């Protein structure tokens, strides 16, 4: 009876040699070897043989194929340890590019990363997410084009990854997006995913801003190398990113970390954490103490016609205004109480706090720390660090890049495009792209030509 392909594969593994007879046999080992190289768990041929448990001839064959596809490079020598210096095997992260963007209520950030999620270019500018969707999509596409033109070596994009304010449901679209999720009210019924796919010809991923910022902090910020971490973003909405065993935890529906919806009580008044401690509360109570005169600093601003925003309240607190300091301290304690509950449940190594108010106000940070350390079990707080994020607006872009790189090289997706050398050759994506081309073109013509090409410098 003829030997099957599976039997040949098993035989090759046991003998430590042999070439694949079919692409079905080659693909799984190619995926395994590429991801060992990409994650730097193996950087030489000997290490690849040891980690993959594949024979020398099989590893050599797969490396040659990966090299032909432009996915790995063996041109650099490592350090000799008594004999001949080994040749290093490295992932060719510049083989393709990832276009990334963060969409916030008042700003757009765009950038370009390599396939390892390293940010190469970034640009930030003011924007209004309540503006017509076509206008914002046109601006986003123009910024992406400009970023690509700035690259010293022309390289085609392999994917687009977006960070948005709302929760993005989990599901089959974890592979790549095939429809625009209803996360931005002003973008309802606008085919953003289809428009970007049609224009740039690549898969699109969308995640919430809290998730992408958590990913950025985990892979390139203070959380680098940690196995457990909490990331807390404070603003109008308060959300948490949860890292367990080195991975972002999204939950069954992609809604993990919605701590702003939890109930809290302050001075006998109950409400959600968003309502009782978010920036809307800070602005509301800041205006109240300004009108009553309890805050001399804010009252003076009000008399001069200035608007009382959370930033003004924060600045007043920083220079010692008692009423403003009390508002920020109250917010911090309420947030800290909820975060303490999470800390007791998850026992993180680190809690990273982000958001304009946390970044600039010591009263808010002190309130959170005091509440967490006061309400958590001693074992939880023994080695716990509570720090501000140092990445600022770059965190979301870096995290979005990581979302795309992990999706592109996820084994289930990678195995179906690796032999073609590019993810755009994946059969499922090719089918979706053909459908996207039939979707009525987004009315980008409404964007003034100057806005489609002008870049704020």
C-alpha positions in Angstrom: 0.0 0.0 0.0 1.4 3.4 -0.9 2.8 5.4 2.0 0.6 8.4 2.9 1.9 12.0 3.1 1.2 12.0 6.9 3.3 8.8 7.2 6.1 10.4 5.2 6.0 13.4 7.5 6.2 11.2 10.6 9.0 9.1 9.1 10.9 12.3 8.2 10.6 13.5 11.8 11.8 10.2 13.2 14.7 9.8 10.8 15.7 13.5 11.1 15.8 14.0 7.4 13.6 14.1 4.3 11.9 16.7 2.0 8.2 17.4 2.0 6.3 15.7 -0.8 3.3 18.0 -0.7 2.5 21.6 0.4 0.2 20.2 3.1 3.2 18.4 4.7 5.5 21.5 4.4 3.1 24.2 5.7 2.8 23.1 9.4 6.6 22.8 9.8 7.1 26.1 8.0 4.7 27.8 10.3 6.4 26.3 13.4 9.9 27.3 12.3 8.9 30.8 11.2 7.2 31.5 14.5 10.2 30.2 16.4 12.4 32.6 14.5 10.0 35.5 14.7 9.6 35.2 18.5 13.4 34.8 18.8 13.0 31.5 20.7 15.4 30.0 18.2 18.1 32.1 16.4 20.3 29.4 14.9 19.8 26.2 12.9 20.9 24.1 15.9 18.4 25.9 18.1 15.6 25.4 15.5 16.3 21.6 15.4 16.2 21.4 19.2 13.0 23.5 19.7 11.1 22.1 16.7 12.3 18.5 17.1 12.7 18.4 13.4 15.7 16.8 11.7 18.6 18.8 10.2 17.6 18.1 6.6 14.0 19.2 7.2 15.0 22.4 9.0 17.5 23.2 6.2 14.8 22.6 3.6 12.2 24.9 5.4 14.8 27.6 5.9 15.7 27.6 2.3 12.0 28.0 1.3 11.5 30.7 3.9 14.5 32.5 2.6 13.2 32.2 -1.0 9.9 33.7 0.2 11.9 36.6 1.8 10.7 35.8 5.3 14.0 35.0 6.9 17.6 36.1 6.6 20.8 34.2 7.5 23.4 36.7 6.4 24.7 37.6 9.9 27.2 35.6 12.0 26.7 35.1 15.8 29.4 34.8 18.5 31.7 31.8 18.4 31.8 29.6 21.5 34.9 27.6 20.9 34.3 26.7 17.3 33.1 28.2 14.1 30.7 31.1 14.6 27.1 30.1 13.9 25.0 31.8 11.3 22.1 33.7 12.9 18.6 33.2 11.5 16.5 36.3 11.7 12.9 37.2 10.8 12.7 39.6 7.9 10.5 42.1 9.6 10.8 44.6 6.8 9.3 42.2 4.3 6.0 44.1 4.6 4.5 47.0 6.5 1.5 47.5 8.8 -0.5 50.7 8.6 -1.8 51.7 12.1 -4.1 54.4 13.3 -5.7 55.5 16.6 -9.1 57.3 16.4 -9.8 59.4 19.5 -12.6 61.8 20.1 -10.4 64.8 19.4 -7.4 63.4 17.5 -6.1 61.0 14.9 -2.8 59.2 15.1 -1.3 57.3 12.2 1.9 55.3 11.7 3.7 52.6 10.0 5.3 49.5 11.6 7.3 46.6 10.5 6.0 43.0 10.7 7.3 42.6 14.3 5.2 45.5 15.5 8.1 48.1 15.7 6.8 51.6 15.0 8.8 53.2 12.1 6.8 56.4 11.6 4.0 58.2 13.5 2.0 61.4 13.1 -0.7 63.0 15.3 -3.2 65.7 14.5 -6.4 67.2 15.8 -9.7 65.6 14.5 -13.4 65.5 15.3 -14.9 62.0 15.3 -18.4 63.5 15.0 -17.5 64.9 11.6 -18.9 63.1 8.5 -17.6 59.6 8.2 -16.6 60.1 4.6 -14.4 63.1 5.4 -12.6 61.3 8.2 -12.1 58.2 6.1 -10.7 60.3 3.3 -8.3 62.0 5.8 -7.2 58.6 7.2 -6.5 57.2 3.7 -4.5 60.3 2.8 -2.4 60.0 5.9 -1.8 56.4 5.3 -0.6 57.2 1.8 1.6 59.9 3.0 3.2 57.6 5.6 3.9 55.0 2.9 5.5 57.7 0.7 7.9 58.6 3.6 9.5 55.2 3.8 13.0 55.1 2.5 12.6 51.7 0.9 9.3 51.2 -1.0 7.5 48.3 0.7 3.9 47.2 0.3 1.6 47.1 3.3 0.4 43.7 4.6 -2.3 44.9 6.9 -4.2 47.8 8.5 -4.9 48.0 12.3 -7.2 50.6 13.9 -7.7 51.6 17.5 -11.1 53.0 18.3 -12.8 54.4 21.4 -15.6 51.8 21.7 -15.7 48.1 22.5 -15.1 45.9 19.5 -17.0 42.5 19.7 -14.9 39.4 19.5 -15.8 36.6 17.1 -14.9 35.1 13.8 -13.5 38.4 12.6 -10.5 37.9 14.9 -8.9 36.5 11.7 -9.5 39.8 9.9 -12.5 42.1 9.7 -15.1 41.4 7.1 -17.5 44.2 8.2 -17.3 47.5 10.1 -18.4 47.0 13.7 -20.8 49.5 15.2 -18.4 51.1 17.6 -18.5 54.7 16.4 -22.0 56.4 16.2 -21.0 58.8 13.5 -19.7 55.9 11.3 -22.9 53.8 11.3 -23.7 52.4 7.9 -20.3 53.6 6.6 -18.3 50.7 5.1 -14.9 51.7 6.6 -13.4 48.2 6.5 -14.5 47.6 2.9 -13.3 51.0 1.8 -9.8 50.5 3.3 -9.6 47.0 1.9 -10.6 48.2 -1.5 -8.1 51.1 -1.5 -5.1 49.4 0.0 -5.8 45.7 -0.8 -4.9 44.4 2.7 -6.7 42.8 5.7 -8.0 45.2 8.4 -8.2 44.7 12.2 -10.0 46.9 14.7 -9.6 46.9 18.5 -10.6 49.2 21.3 -8.2 51.9 22.4 -7.9 50.3 25.9 -6.9 47.0 24.3 -4.3 48.5 21.9 -2.8 50.7 24.6 -2.5 47.6 26.9 -0.8 45.7 24.1 1.6 48.6 23.5 2.5 48.9 27.2 2.9 45.1 27.4 5.3 44.8 24.5 7.1 48.1 24.4 6.5 49.9 27.7 6.8 49.4 31.4 5.0 46.0 31.1 7.5 44.5 28.7 8.2 40.9 29.8 5.5 40.8 32.4 3.1 37.8 32.7 0.3 39.7 34.5 -0.6 43.4 34.3 -3.6 45.7 34.7 -3.8 48.8 32.4 -6.3 51.4 33.4 -7.3 54.3 31.1 -9.0 57.3 32.8 -11.0 59.7 30.8 -14.7 60.3 30.1 -14.9 56.6 30.2 -12.8 54.4 32.5 -11.6 51.1 31.2 -9.1 48.4 32.0 -6.9 46.1 29.9 -6.2 42.7 31.5 -3.0 40.7 30.8 -3.0 37.1 32.0 -0.1 34.7 31.4 1.4 37.2 29.0 -1.7 37.5 26.8 -4.4 40.1 26.5 -7.7 38.8 27.9 -10.6 40.0 25.8 -13.5 38.0 27.3 -16.2 36.0 25.5 -17.6 39.1 23.6 -14.5 41.3 23.6 -15.9 43.3 26.5 -13.5 42.5 29.3 -12.4 45.4 31.4 -15.5 47.6 31.2 -15.0 48.8 34.8 -16.6 52.1 34.1 -20.0 50.4 34.2 -19.5 49.1 37.8 -21.5 50.7 40.6 -19.8 52.9 43.2 -21.1 55.0 46.1 -19.8 58.4 47.2 -21.3 60.6 49.9 -24.5 58.5 49.8 -24.9 58.9 46.1 -24.6 55.9 43.9 -23.8 55.6 40.2 -21.5 54.0 37.7 -17.7 54.6 38.0 -17.8 56.6 34.7 -20.5 58.9 36.1 -19.0 59.3 39.6 -15.3 59.5 38.7 -14.8 60.2 35.0 -13.8 63.5 33.4 -17.4 64.5 33.1 -17.7 64.5 36.9 -14.5 66.4 37.3 -15.7 69.1 34.8 -19.2 69.2 36.4 -17.9 69.6 40.0 -15.2 71.9 38.9 -17.7 74.3 37.4 -19.8 74.0 40.6 -16.9 75.0 42.9 -16.0 77.8 40.5 -19.6 79.2 40.5 -19.8 79.0 44.3 -16.5 80.6 44.8 -15.1 77.6 46.8 -12.3 77.4 44.3 -10.6 80.8 44.0 -8.5 79.7 41.0 -11.4 78.3 39.0 -13.7 81.2 40.0 -11.1 83.6 38.6 -11.0 81.7 35.3 -14.8 81.7 35.2 -14.9 85.5 35.7 -12.5 85.9 32.8 -14.8 83.9 30.5 -12.7 80.7 30.4 -14.4 77.3 30.1 -14.0 75.0 33.0 -12.8 71.7 31.6 -11.1 68.8 33.4 -7.7 70.2 32.4 -8.4 73.5 34.2 -9.5 71.6 37.3 -6.4 69.5 37.2 -4.1 72.5 36.8 -5.8 74.2 39.7 -5.3 71.1 41.8 -1.6 71.0 40.9 -1.0 74.5 42.2 -2.7 73.7 45.5 -6.3 74.8 45.1 -8.1 72.9 47.9 -11.5 72.4 46.2 -10.0 71.3 42.9 -7.6 68.9 44.8 -10.6 67.4 46.6 -12.4 66.7 43.3 -9.3 64.9 41.9 -8.7 63.0 45.1 -12.3 61.9 45.2 -12.1 60.6 41.6 -8.8 58.8 42.4 -10.2 57.0 45.5 -13.3 55.8 43.6 -11.2 54.5 40.7 -8.8 52.9 43.2 -11.5 51.1 45.0 -12.6 49.3 41.8 -9.0 48.7 40.7 -8.3 47.1 44.1 -11.1 44.6 43.5 -9.5 43.6 40.2 -6.1 43.5 41.8 -7.3 41.1 44.6 -8.9 38.9 41.9 -6.0 38.9 39.5 -2.8 39.6 41.6 -1.0 41.6 38.8 2.7 42.4 38.9 2.0 45.9 37.8 -0.8 48.4 37.3 -0.2 51.0 34.6 -2.4 54.1 34.6 -3.0 56.2 31.5 -5.0 59.2 30.4 -4.3 62.9 30.3 -5.5 63.5 33.9 -3.5 60.7 35.4 -0.4 61.7 33.4 -0.6 65.3 34.7 -2.2 65.3 38.1 -0.5 64.0 41.3 -3.7 64.2 43.4 -5.5 61.7 41.1 -2.6 59.3 41.0 -2.1 59.5 44.8 -5.8 58.8 45.4 -5.7 55.7 43.2 -2.6 54.4 44.9 -3.9 55.0 48.4 -7.2 53.2 47.6 -5.5 50.2 45.9 -2.8 49.7 48.6 -5.4 50.2 51.4 -8.1 47.8 50.1 -5.9 45.0 48.7 -4.6 41.9 50.4 -1.0 42.3 51.7 0.2 39.5 49.4 -1.3 41.3 46.4 0.5 44.6 47.2 3.8 43.2 48.5 5.6 43.6 45.2 2.9 45.5 43.2 4.0 48.5 41.2 1.5 51.3 40.4 2.9 53.6 37.8 2.0 56.1 35.1 2.4 55.1 31.4 5.4 56.5 29.8 4.3 55.8 26.2 1.7 58.6 25.8 -0.1 58.7 22.5 2.3 56.1 21.0 0.9 53.3 23.1 -2.2 52.8 20.9 -0.2 52.8 17.7 2.3 50.3 19.0 -0.5 48.1 20.3 -2.4 48.2 17.1 0.8 47.1 15.3 1.1 44.2 17.6 -2.6 43.2 17.0 -1.9 43.0 13.3 1.4 41.2 13.6 0.0 38.6 15.9 -3.0 38.1 13.6 -0.9 37.8 10.4 1.3 35.1 11.9 -1.3 33.2 14.0 -0.7 29.6 12.9 -4.3 29.0 11.7 -4.1 32.0 9.4 -0.4 31.7 8.5 -0.6 28.1 7.3 -3.0 29.1 4.5 -0.8 31.9 3.0 2.8 31.0 3.9 3.5 29.1 0.8 2.3 32.0 -1.3 4.6 34.4 0.6 2.0 37.1 1.3 -1.2 37.2 3.4 -3.1 39.0 0.6 -2.9 35.6 -1.2 -4.9 33.9 1.5 -8.0 32.4 -0.2 -10.5 33.7 2.4 -9.0 37.2 2.1 -9.0 37.1 -1.7 -12.7 36.2 -1.6 -13.5 39.1 0.8 -11.5 41.5 -1.3 -13.5 40.5 -4.3 -16.7 41.2 -2.4 -15.4 44.5 -1.0 -14.7 45.7 -4.6 -18.4 45.3 -5.3 -19.5 47.5 -2.3 -20.5 50.9 -3.4 -17.5 53.2 -3.2 -17.4 55.4 -0.1 -18.2 59.0 -1.0 -14.7 60.3 -0.4 -15.2 62.9 -3.1 -17.0 65.0 -0.4 -13.6 65.6 1.2 -12.0 68.8 -0.1 -9.1 68.0 -2.4 -6.8 70.0 -0.1 -7.8 67.9 2.9 -7.1 64.7 1.0 -3.4 65.6 0.4 -2.5 68.2 3.0 -0.6 67.0 6.0 -0.3 69.1 9.2 3.4 69.4 10.0 
